[in-house]
């Protein structure tokens, strides 16, 4: 959904792009960290660390892949996590 008027969107982008790249990077990482914290709050409490990692991956990327591709990547990530124990 996009309910922002085009001239407002253009001005917003101009303001953001006028910031130094380091400030834009800081803002982006803070937003990512905030989103991750909110995601972690919603996880079931009984998951172990590996299950938490897999659930976070699934929730973050579920809309970026088809269901079969998501399952493939979840399996690869699980195999990786298993190999680092």
OpenMM code with the backbone's topology and positions (N, CA, C; nanometers):
from openmm import Vec3, app, unit

residues = "UNK UNK UNK UNK UNK UNK UNK UNK UNK UNK UNK UNK UNK UNK UNK UNK UNK UNK UNK UNK UNK UNK UNK UNK UNK UNK UNK UNK UNK UNK UNK UNK UNK UNK UNK UNK UNK UNK UNK UNK UNK UNK UNK UNK UNK UNK UNK UNK UNK UNK UNK UNK UNK UNK UNK UNK UNK UNK UNK UNK UNK UNK UNK UNK UNK UNK UNK UNK UNK UNK UNK UNK UNK UNK UNK UNK UNK UNK UNK UNK UNK UNK UNK UNK UNK".split()
positions = [
    Vec3(0.0846, -0.1169, 0.0000),
    Vec3(0.0000, 0.0000, 0.0000),
    Vec3(0.0893, 0.1233, 0.0000),
    Vec3(0.0521, 0.2194, -0.0790),
    Vec3(0.1249, 0.3460, -0.0823),
    Vec3(0.0217, 0.4585, -0.0806),
    Vec3(0.0089, 0.5239, 0.0340),
    Vec3(-0.0877, 0.6329, 0.0448),
    Vec3(-0.0197, 0.7694, 0.0554),
    Vec3(0.1090, 0.7739, 0.0195),
    Vec3(0.1844, 0.8991, 0.0253),
    Vec3(0.1765, 0.9696, -0.1096),
    Vec3(0.1458, 1.0957, -0.1053),
    Vec3(0.1399, 1.1731, -0.2288),
    Vec3(0.2790, 1.1782, -0.2927),
    Vec3(0.2863, 1.1714, -0.4258),
    Vec3(0.4163, 1.1675, -0.4931),
    Vec3(0.5091, 1.2828, -0.4562),
    Vec3(0.4586, 1.4048, -0.4450),
    Vec3(0.5472, 1.5173, -0.4138),
    Vec3(0.5987, 1.5091, -0.2692),
    Vec3(0.5190, 1.4518, -0.1803),
    Vec3(0.5638, 1.4319, -0.0417),
    Vec3(0.6714, 1.3230, -0.0379),
    Vec3(0.6490, 1.2154, -0.1113),
    Vec3(0.7481, 1.1072, -0.1178),
    Vec3(0.8802, 1.1592, -0.1734),
    Vec3(0.8731, 1.2405, -0.2782),
    Vec3(0.9936, 1.2959, -0.3387),
    Vec3(1.0692, 1.3825, -0.2373),
    Vec3(0.9977, 1.4654, -0.1642),
    Vec3(1.0618, 1.5532, -0.0650),
    Vec3(1.1244, 1.4709, 0.0474),
    Vec3(1.0550, 1.3677, 0.0923),
    Vec3(1.1077, 1.2798, 0.1964),
    Vec3(1.2389, 1.2162, 0.1507),
    Vec3(1.2413, 1.1662, 0.0276),
    Vec3(1.3638, 1.1061, -0.0263),
    Vec3(1.4765, 1.2085, -0.0365),
    Vec3(1.4439, 1.3308, -0.0758),
    Vec3(1.5456, 1.4366, -0.0829),
    Vec3(1.6065, 1.4636, 0.0551),
    Vec3(1.5196, 1.4684, 0.1569),
    Vec3(1.5681, 1.4935, 0.2933),
    Vec3(1.6596, 1.3804, 0.3380),
    Vec3(1.6169, 1.2564, 0.3152),
    Vec3(1.6997, 1.1422, 0.3548),
    Vec3(1.8329, 1.1404, 0.2809),
    Vec3(1.8298, 1.1647, 0.1518),
    Vec3(1.9518, 1.1578, 0.0726),
    Vec3(2.0466, 1.2739, 0.1035),
    Vec3(1.9954, 1.3787, 0.1661),
    Vec3(2.0818, 1.4907, 0.2050),
    Vec3(2.1632, 1.4579, 0.3306),
    Vec3(2.1217, 1.3554, 0.4019),
    Vec3(2.1963, 1.3146, 0.5215),
    Vec3(2.3256, 1.2455, 0.4813),
    Vec3(2.4280, 1.2540, 0.5645),
    Vec3(2.5510, 1.1796, 0.5361),
    Vec3(2.5219, 1.0289, 0.5332),
    Vec3(2.5993, 0.9555, 0.4526),
    Vec3(2.5744, 0.8117, 0.4401),
    Vec3(2.5862, 0.7426, 0.5754),
    Vec3(2.6745, 0.7894, 0.6620),
    Vec3(2.6918, 0.7264, 0.7930),
    Vec3(2.5651, 0.7409, 0.8780),
    Vec3(2.4981, 0.8537, 0.8647),
    Vec3(2.3736, 0.8751, 0.9380),
    Vec3(2.2631, 0.7854, 0.8827),
    Vec3(2.2555, 0.7723, 0.7505),
    Vec3(2.1556, 0.6831, 0.6907),
    Vec3(2.1814, 0.5383, 0.7314),
    Vec3(2.3083, 0.4995, 0.7371),
    Vec3(2.3433, 0.3640, 0.7801),
    Vec3(2.3024, 0.3430, 0.9255),
    Vec3(2.3318, 0.4394, 1.0108),
    Vec3(2.2941, 0.4291, 1.1517),
    Vec3(2.1432, 0.4149, 1.1668),
    Vec3(2.0688, 0.4953, 1.0937),
    Vec3(1.9229, 0.4881, 1.1007),
    Vec3(1.8728, 0.3512, 1.0555),
    Vec3(1.9306, 0.2994, 0.9486),
    Vec3(1.8894, 0.1689, 0.8981),
    Vec3(1.9188, 0.0568, 0.9957),
    Vec3(2.0369, 0.0603, 1.0560),
    Vec3(2.0708, -0.0459, 1.1508),
    Vec3(1.9854, -0.0368, 1.2771),
    Vec3(1.9526, 0.0834, 1.3190),
    Vec3(1.8639, 0.0986, 1.4352),
    Vec3(1.7249, 0.0440, 1.4047),
    Vec3(1.6753, 0.0691, 1.2845),
    Vec3(1.5438, 0.0160, 1.2470),
    Vec3(1.5468, -0.1361, 1.2411),
    Vec3(1.6541, -0.1925, 1.1858),
    Vec3(1.6677, -0.3378, 1.1804),
    Vec3(1.6705, -0.3954, 1.3215),
    Vec3(1.7519, -0.3364, 1.4089),
    Vec3(1.7623, -0.3848, 1.5466),
    Vec3(1.6283, -0.3767, 1.6196),
    Vec3(1.5539, -0.2700, 1.5964),
    Vec3(1.4228, -0.2557, 1.6599),
    Vec3(1.3257, -0.3619, 1.6090),
    Vec3(1.3269, -0.3843, 1.4789),
    Vec3(1.2399, -0.4873, 1.4220),
    Vec3(1.2752, -0.6253, 1.4738),
    Vec3(1.4038, -0.6544, 1.4843),
    Vec3(1.4480, -0.7835, 1.5358),
    Vec3(1.4050, -0.8012, 1.6811),
    Vec3(1.4177, -0.6968, 1.7602),
    Vec3(1.3760, -0.7048, 1.9010),
    Vec3(1.2265, -0.7325, 1.9116),
    Vec3(1.1463, -0.6666, 1.8289),
    Vec3(1.0019, -0.6912, 1.8298),
    Vec3(0.9708, -0.8344, 1.7863),
    Vec3(1.0418, -0.8814, 1.6872),
    Vec3(1.0218, -1.0181, 1.6402),
    Vec3(1.0557, -1.1177, 1.7516),
    Vec3(1.1652, -1.0955, 1.8219),
    Vec3(1.2082, -1.1873, 1.9279),
    Vec3(1.1087, -1.1901, 2.0436),
    Vec3(1.0460, -1.0771, 2.0729),
    Vec3(0.9470, -1.0717, 2.1801),
    Vec3(0.8312, -1.1662, 2.1500),
    Vec3(0.7966, -1.1812, 2.0228),
    Vec3(0.6830, -1.2635, 1.9845),
    Vec3(0.7119, -1.4120, 1.9717),
    Vec3(0.8362, -1.4529, 1.9961),
    Vec3(0.8698, -1.5950, 1.9837),
    Vec3(0.8160, -1.6741, 2.1027),
    Vec3(0.7773, -1.8000, 2.0784),
    Vec3(0.7378, -1.8843, 2.1915),
    Vec3(0.8536, -1.8971, 2.2903),
    Vec3(0.8224, -1.9003, 2.4170),
    Vec3(0.9242, -1.9017, 2.5222),
    Vec3(0.9972, -2.0353, 2.5335),
    Vec3(0.9389, -2.1441, 2.4830),
    Vec3(0.9975, -2.2768, 2.5036),
    Vec3(1.0961, -2.3196, 2.3946),
    Vec3(1.1343, -2.2291, 2.3047),
    Vec3(1.2276, -2.2645, 2.1977),
    Vec3(1.3716, -2.2613, 2.2483),
    Vec3(1.4519, -2.3568, 2.1999),
    Vec3(1.5949, -2.3500, 2.2306),
    Vec3(1.6605, -2.2508, 2.1344),
    Vec3(1.7888, -2.2238, 2.1497),
    Vec3(1.8567, -2.1216, 2.0682),
    Vec3(1.8493, -2.1513, 1.9191),
    Vec3(1.8717, -2.2778, 1.8802),
    Vec3(1.8672, -2.3129, 1.7385),
    Vec3(1.7264, -2.2928, 1.6823),
    Vec3(1.6255, -2.3338, 1.7570),
    Vec3(1.4872, -2.3161, 1.7131),
    Vec3(1.4524, -2.1681, 1.7018),
    Vec3(1.5038, -2.0870, 1.7936),
    Vec3(1.4811, -1.9423, 1.7853),
    Vec3(1.5424, -1.8848, 1.6582),
    Vec3(1.6663, -1.9239, 1.6286),
    Vec3(1.7335, -1.8753, 1.5074),
    Vec3(1.6538, -1.9115, 1.3821),
    Vec3(1.6066, -2.0363, 1.3769),
    Vec3(1.5306, -2.0812, 1.2604),
    Vec3(1.3975, -2.0087, 1.2492),
    Vec3(1.3313, -1.9863, 1.3610),
    Vec3(1.2034, -1.9155, 1.3592),
    Vec3(1.2220, -1.7695, 1.3190),
    Vec3(1.3283, -1.7066, 1.3663),
    Vec3(1.3583, -1.5688, 1.3262),
    Vec3(1.3819, -1.5629, 1.1758),
    Vec3(1.4630, -1.6563, 1.1235),
    Vec3(1.4886, -1.6612, 0.9790),
    Vec3(1.3574, -1.6763, 0.9037),
    Vec3(1.2749, -1.7697, 0.9486),
    Vec3(1.1472, -1.7952, 0.8799),
    Vec3(1.0598, -1.6705, 0.8792),
    Vec3(1.0476, -1.6059, 0.9934),
    Vec3(0.9611, -1.4873, 1.0012),
    Vec3(1.0166, -1.3698, 0.9210),
    Vec3(1.1476, -1.3570, 0.9156),
    Vec3(1.2072, -1.2444, 0.8423),
    Vec3(1.1987, -1.2625, 0.6907),
    Vec3(1.2086, -1.3860, 0.6450),
    Vec3(1.2215, -1.4091, 0.5011),
    Vec3(1.1044, -1.4839, 0.4385),
    Vec3(0.9980, -1.5102, 0.5140),
    Vec3(0.8881, -1.5891, 0.4610),
    Vec3(0.8200, -1.5263, 0.3387),
    Vec3(0.8255, -1.3969, 0.3259),
    Vec3(0.7611, -1.3313, 0.2118),
    Vec3(0.8567, -1.3100, 0.0943),
    Vec3(0.9825, -1.3461, 0.1127),
    Vec3(1.0820, -1.3278, 0.0071),
    Vec3(1.1002, -1.4514, -0.0800),
    Vec3(1.0463, -1.5647, -0.0352),
    Vec3(1.0646, -1.6901, -0.1074),
    Vec3(0.9309, -1.7612, -0.1230),
    Vec3(0.9247, -1.8467, -0.2240),
    Vec3(0.8099, -1.9359, -0.2340),
    Vec3(0.8192, -2.0336, -0.1171),
    Vec3(0.7084, -2.0964, -0.0783),
    Vec3(0.7138, -2.1894, 0.0357),
    Vec3(0.8186, -2.2994, 0.0209),
    Vec3(0.8337, -2.3559, -0.0998),
    Vec3(0.9331, -2.4625, -0.1169),
    Vec3(1.0759, -2.4093, -0.1072),
    Vec3(1.1015, -2.2902, -0.1594),
    Vec3(1.2351, -2.2302, -0.1474),
    Vec3(1.2651, -2.1928, -0.0024),
    Vec3(1.1642, -2.1421, 0.0689),
    Vec3(1.1843, -2.1094, 0.2093),
    Vec3(1.2227, -2.2346, 0.2877),
    Vec3(1.1531, -2.3451, 0.2633),
    Vec3(1.1868, -2.4699, 0.3313),
    Vec3(1.3276, -2.5157, 0.2967),
    Vec3(1.3679, -2.4981, 0.1697),
    Vec3(1.5030, -2.5355, 0.1294),
    Vec3(1.6064, -2.4537, 0.2083),
    Vec3(1.5839, -2.3202, 0.2178),
    Vec3(1.6788, -2.2349, 0.2887),
    Vec3(1.6764, -2.2616, 0.4382),
    Vec3(1.5599, -2.2919, 0.4946),
    Vec3(1.5529, -2.3272, 0.6359),
    Vec3(1.6336, -2.4543, 0.6643),
    Vec3(1.6246, -2.5523, 0.5732),
    Vec3(1.7015, -2.6751, 0.5913),
    Vec3(1.8511, -2.6455, 0.5841),
    Vec3(1.8917, -2.5643, 0.4858),
    Vec3(2.0333, -2.5289, 0.4744),
    Vec3(2.0813, -2.4546, 0.5990),
    Vec3(2.0001, -2.3648, 0.6514),
    Vec3(2.0377, -2.2895, 0.7704),
    Vec3(2.0443, -2.3823, 0.8915),
    Vec3(1.9490, -2.4750, 0.9020),
    Vec3(1.9522, -2.5727, 1.0113),
    Vec3(2.0781, -2.6576, 1.0027),
    Vec3(2.1117, -2.7034, 0.8819),
    Vec3(2.2350, -2.7821, 0.8641),
    Vec3(2.3572, -2.7017, 0.9063),
    Vec3(2.3582, -2.5736, 0.8716),
    Vec3(2.4697, -2.4874, 0.9115),
    Vec3(2.4756, -2.4763, 1.0640),
    Vec3(2.3619, -2.4503, 1.1266),
    Vec3(2.3587, -2.4374, 1.2725),
    Vec3(2.4041, -2.5683, 1.3386),
    Vec3(2.3621, -2.6813, 1.2823),
    Vec3(2.4045, -2.8102, 1.3355),
    Vec3(2.5559, -2.8280, 1.3253),
    Vec3(2.6137, -2.7763, 1.2177),
    Vec3(2.7573, -2.7944, 1.1955),
    Vec3(2.8423, -2.7060, 1.2862),
    Vec3(2.7818, -2.6048, 1.3461),
    Vec3(2.8598, -2.5139, 1.4312),
    Vec3(2.8528, -2.5503, 1.5791),
    Vec3(2.7808, -2.6562, 1.6092),
    Vec3(2.7699, -2.6985, 1.7509),
    Vec3(2.8967, -2.7637, 1.7989),
] * unit.nanometer
topology = app.Topology()
chain = topology.addChain("A")
for resn in residues:
    res = topology.addResidue(resn, chain)
    for name in ("N", "CA", "C"):
        topology.addAtom(name, app.Element.getBySymbol(name[0]), res)
